Amino acid sequence: MKIGIIGASGYAGGELLRLLAGHPEFEVCTVTAHSNAGEAITTVHPHLSSYVGKNFSAFDPKDFDCCELIFLALPHGESAGVIASLHSAAKIVDLGADYRLEDSARWKKYYGGEHAGTWTYGAPELPGARALIAKSKKVANPGCYATAIALGVAPAANIADIDDVVVVAASGTTGAGRSAKINLIASEVMGSLTSYKFGGVHQHTPEIEEAITRATGESSKISFTPILAPMPRGILATITMKLKTGVDITQVRSAYEKAYNVEEFVQLLPEGQMPKTSSVLGSNFVTMQVAVDEHTNRLVVSVAIDNLVKGAAGQAIQNANIISAFPENMGLTSQGIGA
């Protein structure tokens, strides 16, 4: 299949290019980057040696007429205008937030501007999602924090109070995009941790709540505090929920094993082994661990992902495989790099 990427100069776009270079059925034909149009791909992504001699182009809808599948990796709020100019037969996976939310009022509150609409939400491992994705031509790829947190909460629907979930999650600096920002330069970040979007205002909050409610049929409310970590990539989320009366660790592990024992990319680790970001670096895998804090009768879930792969480009390719009727793991079987 001929593939196009719109907005490939950012970190997620670079990961798309890296992963697609090894995909046996997807051929990258057109790659655009607005501010880097005309530049060599390897000038922006020097590690992508398979793209030597190829340049980013300026966006022209006609260049995508030959593409059967198109990935969008644009800043939030920019996808709708571009999509309107693309040919209607193309399958599209949007890595931005424009089509993730169902509630237009919450879009205006957390993002501002007009809500573009709602597409099929591309979180294959959540209950009921895979079948909907397979029937779709347009998929909204989940956010990175939303991926880690929704997967960590959903199996607890019958054993814990998912209407009062507390999450503290740390992310590497690539999660903030590639634009130059003083607070993200090495001198500011190295050797330091800081919370941001403090007080429950992070834009992934409504997305997480909608994803969990859609998957479980139960109302969900999240108190979410993100942390900027002094590392380039990776997310480690710690999630806590009040357990229902009489639920013990055996029942907890059983619920999570039932949810994910057939899922290739989500791994409940053996007891005593903890998720760490280095173990999933560069991979599409999710690792998690569960425990019961008996002092407070709370379920504690730890989740690790690579924010650029399972949290962006890898999951986008996973969704593209599903809507193209290819094996879901095609091009995504690499293990994490490790420490």
Secondary structure, DSSP 8 states (H G I E B T S, - for coil): -EEEEES-SSHHHHHHHHHHTT-SS-EEEEEE-TTTTTSBHHHH-TT-GGGTT-B-B---GGGGTT-SEEEE---TT-HHHHHTTS-TT-EEEE-SSTTT-S-HHHHHHHT-S------EE--TTSTTHHHHHHT-SEEE---HHHHHHHHHHGGGTTTEEEEEEEEEEEE-GGGG-SS--GGGSHHHHTT--EE-STTT--THHHHHHHHHHHHHSS---EEEEEEE-SSSS-EEEEEEEEE-TT--HHHHHHHHHHHHTT-SSEEE--TT----HHHHTTSS-EEEEEEEETTTTEEEEEEEE-TTIIIIIHHHHHHHHHHTTS-TTTT--------
